[in-house]
Amino acid sequence: MKKLALLLASISLVGMNLYAGELKSFTSEAVMNDLDSGLEHLELTVGKGTYQLNDNFNFIFDVDKDFITRADGTKEEGWDTQFGLVQNLGKVKGFDLSLNYLLRYDDTWNTKTLEKTDNDEYTQYIFSPYFSKDVKISGKDFSFGTELWAQVGGSPNKTLKDATGGEINFYLSGNLNTKLYLELGLYNLNYYSLKADKYQYTIQTEDTLIYSVPLKSGLSFSTKAYLNTYYNTDTEGNKIEAYIKPEIKYTKDFSNIKTYAAIGYEVFSYEASKKEAGTPSNNSWANNEMELTLGFKTK
């Protein structure tokens, strides 16, 4: 495992040096989660960033490798990837407009049997116009964005009609003050339902509030409060996930590269969900989750 991590970091550094003239951002990191009930998850971000092709097009990429150990000792591996082109079209009625052409591929398998399920492998082709602008709310600077989303593709055994759909999403983020950062997301999803022969409608919100203060000698302290909820009008299924996670982070600068290491602990964590109306909720508390992070990124 250590050799693999060192190899990935070396490849990333070489690639970054070769293309530094047009590479706008690059991040590589390892995140280890020691979850409740013996579950462990190591995610290696091989590379995530933006490469500027010319004044109008950027190439974006996010390649993650997952190593999962279940409570019963079962080991799994997988890939979580996204590649795409971002086309900048300038101003449209006061908004900055960009078009995103994306390819997502995810795959997870049992390392012993190599078996996988339909839900663990899918390919998505996505077209997404994105409108954004800077706004002021109560005298504070915020970034507002609206995303229109259309996709085809899905799990291998599902038809194209099952996996075709669209979304309208809204985002708002900004600093409430020097120590508080707020990020809000509202997702409105429409996917074709073959069983119901109609479009499903799902509303989801994902919100984050981060309190952070600098300490001495490259250290900083932060507390992240997270909430994610959704409701589906067709199945009447719903889910809520929430946690509060304090974290200590150490940052060190080297030329144009920033390295960092962090340790976080969820002092509160809750999950509850229903697959459909009339089914019992599946509740879980996991307030002993530990998270370790090690990585670097360009400034």
matplotlib code that plots the C-alpha trace (Angstrom):
import matplotlib.pyplot as plt

x = [0.0, 2.8, 4.7, 1.5, 0.9, 4.5, 4.4, 1.2, 2.6, 5.8, 3.9, 1.7, 4.7, 6.4, 3.3, 2.8, 6.3, 6.0, 2.8, 3.1, 2.8, -0.9, -1.9, -4.2, -4.7, -3.7, -4.4, -3.3, -4.2, -5.0, -8.0, -8.5, -11.8, -12.1, -15.9, -18.3, -18.8, -15.3, -15.7, -12.5, -12.2, -9.1, -9.5, -6.5, -7.0, -4.5, -5.1, -7.8, -7.5, -7.8, -5.7, -6.1, -6.1, -6.7, -8.7, -12.0, -11.5, -10.3, -9.8, -10.9, -10.2, -10.8, -9.4, -9.9, -8.9, -10.9, -9.8, -12.7, -12.7, -16.1, -17.0, -16.9, -13.4, -14.5, -12.1, -13.2, -11.5, -12.9, -12.4, -14.4, -13.5, -14.6, -13.2, -14.5, -14.2, -15.4, -16.2, -16.2, -18.8, -18.5, -21.3, -25.0, -27.4, -25.0, -24.0, -20.8, -21.8, -19.8, -20.7, -19.5, -19.1, -18.5, -17.8, -18.1, -17.1, -17.4, -16.6, -16.3, -15.5, -14.7, -10.9, -11.1, -14.0, -13.9, -17.7, -19.6, -23.2, -25.0, -25.1, -21.3, -20.6, -22.0, -21.0, -22.6, -22.4, -23.4, -24.0, -24.3, -24.6, -23.5, -24.5, -22.6, -22.2, -20.9, -23.7, -23.9, -26.1, -26.3, -23.1, -21.2, -19.7, -21.2, -20.9, -24.2, -24.6, -27.4, -26.7, -28.8, -28.0, -28.8, -27.4, -27.6, -26.0, -26.1, -25.7, -24.9, -28.2, -30.4, -31.9, -31.1, -34.6, -34.0, -30.9, -31.8, -32.8, -32.1, -31.6, -31.8, -29.4, -28.7, -25.5, -24.6, -21.3, -19.3, -17.8, -20.2, -17.2, -13.4, -14.1, -17.4, -17.8, -21.2, -22.0, -25.6, -26.8, -30.4, -30.9, -34.1, -33.8, -35.9, -35.2, -37.3, -39.1, -39.8, -42.0, -44.2, -44.0, -43.5, -40.9, -39.9, -39.2, -36.7, -35.7, -32.4, -30.4, -26.7, -25.4, -22.1, -21.0, -17.3, -15.8, -12.0, -9.3, -5.5, -3.2, 0.6, 3.4, 1.2, -1.6, -5.3, -8.5, -11.9, -15.3, -17.5, -21.3, -22.8, -26.5, -27.7, -31.4, -33.6, -37.2, -38.6, -42.2, -42.7, -41.5, -41.9, -38.5, -36.3, -32.9, -31.1, -27.4, -25.8, -22.5, -20.2, -16.5, -13.7, -10.4, -6.7, -4.8, -1.1, 0.0, 3.5, 4.4, 7.2, 7.7, 4.4, 3.2, 1.2, 1.4, -1.1, -2.0, -5.2, -6.9, -10.7, -13.2, -17.0, -18.3, -21.8, -23.1, -26.6, -28.2, -31.8, -33.5, -36.6, -36.5, -40.2, -43.4, -44.5, -41.1, -39.3, -36.4, -32.9, -31.2, -27.5, -25.3, -21.5, -20.0, -16.6, -15.5, -11.9, -10.6, -6.9, -5.8, -2.5, -1.9, -0.5, -1.8, -0.6, -1.2]
y = [0.0, 2.4, 1.7, 2.3, 5.6, 6.7, 5.6, 7.6, 10.7, 10.4, 10.1, 13.0, 15.2, 14.4, 15.1, 18.4, 19.6, 18.7, 20.6, 23.3, 26.1, 25.2, 23.3, 25.6, 23.3, 19.9, 17.9, 14.5, 13.0, 10.0, 9.9, 7.1, 6.7, 4.3, 3.9, 2.5, -1.3, -2.2, -0.6, 1.0, 3.0, 4.4, 6.7, 7.7, 10.7, 9.9, 13.4, 16.0, 19.4, 21.6, 21.8, 24.9, 23.9, 27.4, 30.6, 28.9, 25.3, 23.6, 19.9, 18.7, 15.4, 13.5, 10.0, 8.2, 4.7, 3.1, 0.3, -0.9, -3.4, -4.5, -5.4, -9.2, -8.9, -8.7, -6.5, -4.5, -2.1, 0.3, 3.4, 6.6, 8.8, 11.9, 13.5, 16.5, 19.6, 23.0, 25.5, 29.2, 31.3, 34.6, 36.7, 36.0, 38.5, 39.2, 35.6, 33.8, 30.8, 27.6, 24.3, 21.1, 17.9, 15.1, 11.4, 9.5, 5.9, 4.1, 0.4, -1.6, -5.3, -8.0, -8.4, -12.2, -13.2, -10.2, -10.2, -6.9, -5.8, -3.5, -0.7, -0.8, -0.2, 2.6, 5.0, 8.4, 10.9, 14.4, 17.8, 20.6, 24.4, 26.3, 30.0, 31.8, 35.2, 37.0, 38.5, 40.4, 39.3, 41.5, 43.1, 39.8, 38.4, 35.2, 33.0, 31.9, 29.2, 27.5, 24.2, 22.6, 18.9, 16.2, 12.7, 9.3, 6.1, 4.0, 0.5, -2.2, -4.0, -1.0, 0.4, 3.9, 5.0, 4.1, 6.2, 9.3, 12.4, 15.9, 18.1, 21.8, 22.6, 25.8, 26.6, 29.4, 29.7, 32.4, 33.6, 34.8, 36.3, 35.7, 32.4, 31.0, 29.6, 28.5, 26.3, 25.5, 23.2, 22.6, 19.8, 19.1, 15.9, 14.3, 10.8, 8.5, 5.7, 2.7, 1.0, 4.1, 5.2, 8.8, 11.2, 11.0, 14.2, 14.4, 17.3, 17.3, 19.8, 19.5, 22.1, 22.7, 25.2, 25.4, 27.3, 27.6, 29.5, 29.6, 28.4, 28.6, 26.9, 25.9, 24.4, 25.3, 24.1, 23.7, 22.3, 21.1, 20.7, 18.8, 18.1, 16.1, 15.3, 14.1, 13.2, 11.3, 12.0, 8.7, 6.3, 8.7, 7.5, 9.8, 10.0, 12.3, 12.3, 14.7, 15.0, 17.4, 16.9, 18.9, 18.7, 19.7, 20.5, 21.1, 22.9, 23.4, 25.4, 24.4, 26.7, 26.4, 23.3, 23.2, 20.0, 19.2, 16.6, 16.5, 14.4, 14.7, 12.9, 12.9, 13.8, 13.5, 11.4, 10.3, 8.6, 7.5, 6.4, 4.9, 3.2, 3.8, 4.7, 2.2, 0.7, 1.1, 3.6, 2.3, 4.4, 4.4, 6.3, 6.3, 8.9, 7.2, 7.8, 8.9, 10.5, 10.9, 13.0, 13.5, 15.3, 18.1, 20.7, 23.5, 27.0]
z = [0.0, 0.9, -2.3, -4.3, -2.6, -3.2, -6.9, -7.5, -5.8, -7.9, -11.2, -10.2, -9.4, -12.7, -14.7, -12.8, -13.6, -17.3, -17.8, -15.1, -17.8, -18.5, -15.4, -13.4, -10.4, -9.2, -6.0, -4.9, -1.5, 0.6, 3.0, 5.5, 7.2, 10.2, 10.3, 12.8, 13.0, 11.7, 8.2, 6.8, 3.6, 2.0, -0.9, -3.0, -5.2, -7.9, -9.4, -9.4, -11.2, -14.2, -17.3, -19.6, -23.2, -24.6, -23.7, -24.2, -23.1, -19.9, -19.3, -15.9, -14.2, -11.0, -10.6, -7.2, -6.2, -3.4, -0.9, 1.3, 4.2, 5.4, 8.9, 8.0, 6.6, 2.9, 0.9, -2.1, -4.6, -7.0, -9.3, -9.0, -12.0, -13.9, -17.0, -19.0, -21.1, -19.8, -22.5, -21.4, -23.3, -21.5, -20.1, -20.7, -19.1, -16.3, -15.7, -16.6, -18.7, -19.2, -20.8, -19.2, -21.2, -18.7, -18.6, -15.3, -14.7, -11.4, -10.7, -7.5, -7.1, -4.5, -4.5, -3.9, -6.2, -8.6, -8.4, -8.7, -8.8, -11.3, -8.7, -8.3, -12.0, -14.2, -16.9, -17.3, -20.2, -19.0, -20.6, -18.1, -18.8, -15.7, -15.0, -12.2, -10.8, -7.7, -5.4, -2.2, 0.7, 3.8, 2.6, 2.3, -0.9, -2.2, -5.3, -6.8, -9.5, -11.5, -13.2, -15.9, -16.3, -18.8, -18.8, -20.4, -19.2, -16.1, -14.8, -17.4, -17.3, -17.4, -20.5, -21.9, -21.0, -17.4, -17.1, -19.1, -17.2, -16.2, -13.2, -12.1, -9.3, -7.3, -5.4, -3.0, -1.1, 0.7, 4.0, 6.6, 8.4, 8.8, 10.6, 9.2, 5.6, 4.3, 1.3, 0.2, -2.5, -3.7, -6.2, -8.2, -10.0, -12.8, -13.9, -16.1, -14.2, -16.4, -13.7, -13.1, -16.8, -15.7, -14.5, -10.9, -9.0, -6.1, -4.0, -2.2, -0.1, 0.9, 3.2, 4.9, 7.6, 8.5, 11.4, 11.2, 13.1, 12.5, 15.2, 15.3, 13.3, 10.3, 12.4, 12.1, 13.8, 12.1, 12.8, 9.9, 10.3, 7.4, 6.4, 3.4, 3.0, 0.1, -0.7, -3.7, -4.7, -6.6, -3.9, -1.0, 0.0, 2.1, 3.7, 6.2, 6.9, 9.4, 11.2, 13.1, 12.7, 14.4, 12.7, 13.3, 10.1, 9.5, 6.3, 4.9, 1.8, -0.7, -3.6, -5.6, -3.8, -0.6, 1.5, 4.3, 6.8, 9.0, 11.6, 12.2, 14.4, 14.1, 17.6, 16.2, 13.3, 12.3, 9.3, 8.7, 5.4, 3.9, 0.5, 0.0, 1.9, 4.5, 5.0, 8.4, 8.7, 8.8, 11.6, 12.3, 14.7, 13.9, 16.2, 16.5, 12.9, 12.6, 9.4, 8.4, 5.4, 3.7, 0.4, -1.6, -4.1, -6.3, -5.0]

ax = plt.figure().add_subplot(projection="3d")
ax.plot(x, y, z, "-o")
ax.set_aspect("equal")
plt.show()
